[in-house]
Amino acid sequence: MTSTDTARDASDSTSERDSPPGLLGRIGGWGTDHRRILFGTWLAAIIVLGAFAPSVFSSLAGAGWQANGSESVQVRDLAQQHFGGNASSAVQVVVHSHTATVTDPSMRAVFDQIGRDLSADARFGEIVAPQPGMTISRDGHTGILIAGANASTDEMVAAVDDHKSELTALSRDGIEVYPTGASALWADFNKANHDAMIKAELFSWPVTLAIMVLAFGSLVAAGLPLLLTVAGLVASAGGLVLLNQITPISVWAMNFAMMFALALGIDYALFIVSRFRDALSKRGDRRRAVIETMDTAGKAVFLSGLTVLVSLSAVLLVPAPAVRTMAVGIMLAVVFVLAATLTLLPTVLGALGPKVNAVALPYAKRQEHRSPVFHRWGTLLHKHPWPFAVVSLGILVLLALPVFGLKVAMPSISVVPQDSAVRQGYALVQEQFGLGAPGALQVVVPQADAAATASAAASSPGIAMVTPPQLARDGSDYALLQAIPSVDPSDPQMGSILDTLRDRVPADALVGGAPAENLDLQAALNDYLPIIVGIILVMGFLLLLVALQAPLIALLGTIVSLLSTGAAFGVAKLIFQDGHGASLLGFTPQGFLDGWGPVFFFAMIFAIAMDYTVFLLATAKEHYEKTGDPHTAQIDGMAHSGRVIFAAAAVMVAVFFSFALADPLPPKEMGIILGVAVLLDAVLIRLILLPVLLRITGHAGWWSPTWLRRALPAITFSHN
């Protein structure tokens, strides 16, 4: 460095020492001075919200997998309103006996008991006994009772949950009873996934604690992120229960929130705690250490959290209640975790002071915030940037190539356990009534067009049978027909069968049913995917631009995050569509990725990738602001953030991969895809490619035109 640079550095340091702390620094200082008030506020919030938290899984909604405003949803609403609730959300109770027939007294007694039980619940509409030629099998040994839907889809899922045990308890004396249909499917589906996610969480906690202890070398320092995450989860669970009183929130919102809040909460706390320990060792004054931590690491955490929220908010565009509320659940959890990280955690650190290193392992006392290992790694990348750039970029591109052959579809019946009542009933209906019987297409049409519609539907390819038109119960001018497909409802041909049927029936006819609802939802997800991807990329770039004041680095940070996301989906295609490693992971591939995966996982993966991007680039910018040397910024940025990124990635991978142990396929997909994404992003991008790009771009990476600097808010990460 020149003498001019040295003088400038000294001047900058003096200015920073004399300048007052920023907003986050002031919040940290205030919390340290008034910790009783802040602790009391958080305790009150946790107690109030925690009172609602235990009911979170029983209170939240179980359905919502639909495209609002679609043709299939219109059909469901009309069928529920005018045909006694004989909609896609109606419950079908399959009763079967190898010896008795539907007309035998023992079978009739079971149907009568089912009818009495369900009639007593106002959520069920008209009870339709088995009908010859329609819901009685040819051999007479199987009958289907239909309990109409007289409530919302969410309430119908809850109704199945409430009655499932008493219905299956009627299975005795050689008679089998299975509730099935879309509402029963979602009831069993939600329970299986909830149980799997709870088991995965319980497995991941001790693994996470072990990684944290190794990273920090102190049991107290390692325990703080976990306690912080618990506080955020309890608050968010209670918040979701309260929010559910205003608008239905999917139970999946809490499932995802639990996993994501644990991973992100630990990430944020790692960054804050490690920086506080470093500041405390240098300054010796806990209050000044808190202020410095919040003025530097606190800003990075805030910007990272903002990026996560912006990424997930784009998902709110999808007109599907379940997808939207999953995003809302994660966003709420992130808000609480972020609030706890920026207020509660610094106050706890200020109260603990040197005790943050209590119950330390022997090596912890020698541990520095500036990692010698990652300093050497940063130096190696600085000396040989191009080989590392080519290799890491080549691996990512190769892994991303399969994504161009990725297929998506809504989950099939195979995602629920084989021993579940809904799956056994589904198989029985297919065996006795045909492959497409569990997924009848419903056609609502004006009565004058009923005959023409029935004729067109019967001649439509892929339709095995059409039931006679059923006139509306309330005297309105509607007729309802059931078109039974010749293929399984999850068969890839179902899409073309539906499209052809809709083209052939009269213009006034509406085609719906459970398979149509899935296909309409998939179409909406596909339509909104490029819009959501575009919004996330633009907003991610703009947030990085505001934070770093460097257009080139902001652009590169966004592009490499997109690259890691593409590689993760390429691996997902190889595993879940092509079946590579399926036997090792214990699942049968469906031949596609679950339909909501690209939209939702893209937002989640990109948010995580930008999380690490902010941590690394904010640290590098801090050192660039201090020295004006891009090479020092690259090496010291790696030295000061590498260990945190590595430890945070290890925790996230452990949390996400624990879901690979789940039996149901959706949490397995989620865990493996997110785990692979974090692994690829941390190893190949944050610890190799992005530092190399900082080395290659040099001063140009941090350059910003004067007009842009004037237009953007002044954000600095350095503190002396």
VENBEL-V687640 format. One record per backbone hydrogen bond with DSSP energy under -0.5 kcal/mol. NH is the residue of the N-H (numbers start at 1). CO is the residue of the C=O. E is the energy in kcal/mol with one decimal. If there is no record, write none. Layout:
BEGIN
nh: [NH,NH]
co: [CO,CO]
e: [E,E]
END
This chain:
BEGIN
nh: [6,7,8,9,10,11,12,13,14,15,16,17,18,19,26,27,28,29,30,31,32,33,34,35,37,38,39,40,41,42,43,44,45,46,47,48,49,50,51,52,52,53,54,55,56,59,60,61,66,68,68,70,74,75,76,77,78,79,80,81,82,83,85,86,86,87,90,91,92,93,93,94,94,95,96,97,98,102,104,108,109,110,111,112,113,114,115,116,117,118,119,120,121,122,124,125,126,128,128,129,134,135,136,137,138,140,143,144,145,145,146,147,147,148,148,149,150,150,156,157,158,159,160,161,162,163,164,167,168,169,170,171,172,172,175,176,178,180,182,185,186,187,188,189,190,191,192,193,194,195,196,197,198,199,200,201,202,203,204,205,206,207,208,209,210,211,212,213,214,215,216,217,219,220,221,222,223,224,225,226,227,228,229,230,231,232,233,234,235,236,237,238,239,240,241,242,243,244,245,245,246,247,251,253,254,254,255,256,257,258,259,260,261,262,263,264,265,266,267,268,269,270,271,272,273,274,275,276,277,278,279,280,281,282,283,284,286,289,290,291,292,293,294,295,296,297,298,300,301,302,303,304,305,306,307,308,309,310,311,312,313,314,314,315,316,317,318,320,322,324,325,326,327,328,329,330,331,332,333,334,335,336,337,338,339,340,341,342,343,344,345,346,347,348,349,350,351,352,353,355,356,357,358,361,364,365,365,366,367,371,371,375,376,377,378,379,380,381,382,383,384,388,389,390,391,392,393,394,395,396,397,398,399,400,401,402,403,404,405,406,409,415,416,420,424,425,426,427,428,429,430,431,432,433,434,436,437,439,440,441,442,443,444,444,445,449,450,453,454,455,456,457,458,459,460,463,464,464,465,467,470,471,472,473,474,475,478,479,480,481,483,483,484,484,485,485,486,491,494,495,497,498,499,500,501,502,503,504,505,509,510,512,512,517,518,519,520,521,522,523,524,525,526,527,528,529,530,532,533,534,535,536,537,538,539,540,541,542,543,544,545,546,547,548,549,553,554,555,556,557,558,559,560,561,562,563,564,565,566,567,568,569,570,571,572,573,574,575,576,577,577,578,579,580,582,585,586,587,589,590,591,592,593,595,597,600,601,602,602,603,604,605,606,607,608,609,610,611,612,613,614,615,616,617,618,619,620,621,622,623,624,625,626,627,628,630,633,634,635,636,637,638,639,640,641,642,645,646,647,648,649,650,651,652,653,654,655,656,657,658,659,660,661,662,668,669,670,671,672,673,674,675,676,677,678,679,680,681,682,683,684,685,685,686,687,689,690,691,692,693,694,695,696,697,698,700,701,702,702,703,703,709,710,711,712,715]
co: [2,3,4,5,6,7,8,9,10,11,12,13,14,15,22,23,24,25,26,27,28,29,30,32,34,34,35,36,37,38,39,40,41,42,43,44,45,46,47,48,49,49,50,52,53,55,56,249,64,66,319,67,70,71,72,73,74,75,76,77,78,79,79,79,83,85,87,147,180,91,145,92,178,143,176,141,174,140,101,104,105,106,107,108,109,110,111,112,113,114,115,116,118,120,121,148,84,126,146,127,131,131,131,142,432,137,95,135,93,143,128,91,145,126,146,85,123,148,152,153,154,155,156,157,158,159,160,163,164,165,167,168,170,175,172,96,94,92,88,181,182,183,184,185,186,187,188,189,190,191,192,193,194,195,196,197,198,199,200,201,202,203,204,205,206,207,208,209,210,211,212,213,359,358,356,218,219,220,221,222,223,224,225,226,227,228,229,230,231,232,233,234,235,236,237,238,239,240,241,242,243,243,61,250,250,251,251,252,253,254,255,256,257,258,259,260,261,262,263,264,265,266,267,268,269,270,271,272,273,274,275,276,277,278,279,280,284,285,286,287,288,289,290,291,292,293,293,296,297,298,299,300,301,302,303,304,305,306,307,308,309,310,311,312,313,314,315,318,64,320,321,322,323,324,325,326,327,328,329,330,331,332,333,334,335,336,337,338,339,339,340,341,343,344,345,346,347,348,349,352,353,354,355,217,361,361,362,363,364,369,639,371,372,373,374,375,376,377,378,379,380,384,385,386,387,388,389,390,391,392,393,394,395,396,397,398,400,401,402,403,593,412,413,417,420,421,422,423,424,425,426,427,428,429,430,485,434,436,437,483,512,481,442,510,479,446,447,449,450,451,452,453,454,455,457,460,462,484,484,482,480,469,478,82,82,472,476,445,470,443,441,481,465,482,436,483,462,488,491,492,493,494,495,496,497,498,499,500,501,506,444,442,510,513,514,515,516,517,518,519,520,521,522,523,524,525,526,528,529,530,531,532,533,534,535,536,537,538,539,540,541,542,543,544,545,701,550,551,552,553,554,555,556,557,558,559,560,561,562,563,564,565,566,567,568,569,570,571,572,572,573,573,575,574,579,581,582,582,587,576,576,576,407,409,594,596,597,597,598,599,600,601,602,603,604,605,606,607,608,609,610,611,612,613,614,615,616,617,618,619,620,621,622,623,624,628,629,630,631,632,633,634,635,636,637,638,641,642,643,644,645,646,647,648,649,650,651,652,653,654,656,657,658,659,664,665,666,667,668,669,670,671,672,673,674,675,676,677,678,679,680,680,681,681,682,684,685,685,688,689,690,691,692,693,694,697,698,698,699,699,700,705,706,707,708,713]
e: [-2.1,-2.7,-2.4,-2.6,-2.4,-2.4,-2.8,-2.6,-2.4,-2.3,-2.5,-2.3,-2.2,-1.8,-2.7,-2.4,-2.5,-2.6,-2.8,-2.6,-1.9,-1.9,-2.2,-0.6,-0.5,-2.0,-3.2,-2.4,-2.3,-2.4,-2.7,-2.4,-2.3,-2.7,-2.4,-2.7,-2.8,-2.5,-1.2,-0.5,-1.1,-1.1,-0.8,-1.3,-2.2,-2.1,-1.7,-3.0,-1.7,-0.8,-3.1,-2.2,-1.7,-2.0,-2.1,-2.2,-2.3,-2.8,-2.3,-2.0,-2.8,-1.7,-1.0,-0.6,-1.4,-2.9,-1.8,-2.5,-2.3,-0.6,-3.1,-0.7,-3.0,-2.8,-2.4,-1.9,-0.6,-2.7,-1.5,-2.6,-2.4,-1.2,-2.3,-2.6,-2.2,-2.5,-2.6,-2.4,-2.5,-2.5,-2.2,-1.1,-1.5,-0.6,-1.9,-3.0,-1.6,-0.6,-3.0,-0.6,-1.9,-2.4,-0.8,-2.6,-0.5,-1.3,-2.5,-2.2,-2.5,-0.5,-2.3,-3.1,-0.6,-2.8,-0.7,-2.8,-2.9,-0.6,-2.1,-2.0,-2.0,-2.3,-2.1,-2.1,-2.2,-1.8,-2.1,-2.2,-2.7,-1.7,-1.5,-1.7,-0.9,-0.7,-1.5,-3.3,-2.8,-3.7,-0.7,-2.5,-2.4,-1.8,-2.4,-2.8,-2.7,-1.8,-2.6,-2.2,-2.6,-2.7,-2.0,-2.4,-2.3,-2.1,-2.2,-2.5,-2.5,-1.9,-2.3,-1.8,-0.7,-0.9,-2.9,-2.6,-2.2,-2.1,-2.5,-2.5,-2.1,-2.3,-2.9,-3.1,-2.3,-1.4,-0.7,-2.2,-2.0,-1.5,-0.7,-0.7,-2.4,-2.7,-2.3,-2.3,-2.2,-2.2,-2.7,-2.7,-2.1,-2.3,-2.7,-2.2,-2.3,-2.3,-1.9,-2.1,-2.6,-2.1,-0.6,-1.1,-1.5,-2.3,-3.1,-1.9,-0.5,-0.6,-1.4,-2.5,-2.1,-2.6,-1.4,-2.9,-2.8,-1.5,-2.0,-2.9,-2.7,-1.7,-1.8,-2.9,-2.4,-2.6,-1.9,-2.2,-3.2,-2.3,-1.5,-2.5,-2.4,-1.6,-2.6,-2.9,-1.9,-1.5,-2.7,-2.1,-0.6,-2.3,-2.2,-2.4,-2.6,-2.4,-2.5,-2.1,-1.1,-0.7,-2.3,-1.6,-2.5,-2.5,-2.6,-2.4,-2.9,-2.3,-2.1,-2.2,-2.4,-2.4,-2.5,-2.4,-2.1,-1.1,-0.6,-1.2,-1.2,-1.6,-1.8,-1.8,-2.5,-2.7,-2.7,-1.7,-1.7,-2.3,-2.6,-2.1,-2.7,-2.7,-2.2,-2.8,-2.5,-2.2,-2.7,-3.1,-2.6,-2.5,-2.4,-2.2,-1.2,-0.6,-3.0,-0.5,-1.3,-2.4,-2.7,-2.6,-1.9,-2.5,-3.0,-2.1,-1.8,-1.9,-2.0,-3.8,-1.6,-0.6,-0.7,-1.1,-1.2,-1.0,-2.7,-1.7,-2.3,-2.0,-2.4,-2.2,-2.3,-2.3,-1.9,-1.9,-2.1,-1.0,-2.4,-2.8,-2.3,-2.3,-2.3,-2.4,-2.3,-2.2,-2.4,-2.4,-2.3,-1.7,-1.4,-0.5,-1.7,-1.7,-2.1,-1.6,-1.9,-1.8,-1.6,-1.5,-2.0,-2.7,-2.0,-2.4,-2.0,-2.3,-2.2,-2.3,-2.2,-2.8,-1.6,-0.6,-1.2,-1.6,-0.7,-2.9,-1.3,-2.7,-0.5,-2.4,-2.3,-1.8,-1.4,-2.4,-2.5,-2.2,-2.4,-2.7,-2.2,-1.5,-1.1,-1.6,-0.6,-2.8,-1.3,-2.5,-2.6,-0.5,-2.0,-2.7,-0.7,-0.9,-2.0,-2.6,-2.6,-2.4,-3.6,-0.5,-3.1,-0.6,-0.5,-0.6,-2.5,-2.3,-2.2,-0.9,-2.3,-2.4,-2.3,-2.5,-2.2,-2.6,-1.8,-1.8,-2.1,-1.7,-2.6,-3.7,-0.5,-2.3,-2.0,-2.3,-2.9,-2.1,-2.4,-2.3,-2.0,-2.6,-2.5,-2.3,-2.2,-1.4,-0.7,-2.8,-2.8,-2.3,-2.4,-2.7,-2.4,-2.4,-2.8,-2.6,-2.3,-2.5,-2.4,-2.1,-2.6,-2.5,-2.3,-3.0,-2.5,-1.2,-2.4,-2.4,-2.7,-2.8,-1.7,-2.4,-2.6,-1.3,-1.8,-2.0,-2.1,-1.6,-2.3,-2.1,-1.9,-2.0,-2.0,-2.2,-2.1,-2.1,-1.7,-2.2,-2.6,-0.7,-1.1,-2.2,-0.6,-2.3,-2.0,-2.2,-1.1,-1.8,-0.6,-0.6,-0.9,-0.5,-2.8,-2.3,-2.2,-2.3,-3.0,-0.6,-1.4,-1.5,-2.2,-3.5,-2.7,-1.9,-2.3,-2.9,-2.6,-1.6,-1.8,-2.0,-2.8,-1.8,-2.5,-2.9,-2.6,-1.5,-2.4,-2.7,-2.0,-1.6,-2.0,-2.8,-1.3,-2.2,-2.7,-0.6,-2.2,-2.2,-2.3,-3.0,-1.7,-1.7,-2.4,-2.4,-1.3,-2.6,-2.8,-2.7,-2.8,-3.0,-2.6,-2.2,-2.3,-2.6,-3.0,-2.2,-2.7,-3.1,-3.0,-1.1,-1.5,-1.6,-1.2,-1.4,-1.0,-3.1,-2.7,-2.7,-2.4,-2.7,-2.4,-2.4,-2.9,-2.2,-2.4,-2.4,-2.9,-2.6,-3.0,-2.2,-2.0,-0.8,-1.1,-2.9,-1.4,-1.9,-3.2,-0.5,-2.1,-2.3,-1.9,-2.0,-2.7,-2.6,-1.6,-1.3,-0.9,-0.7,-0.8,-0.7,-0.7,-2.1,-2.0,-1.5,-2.2,-0.7]
END
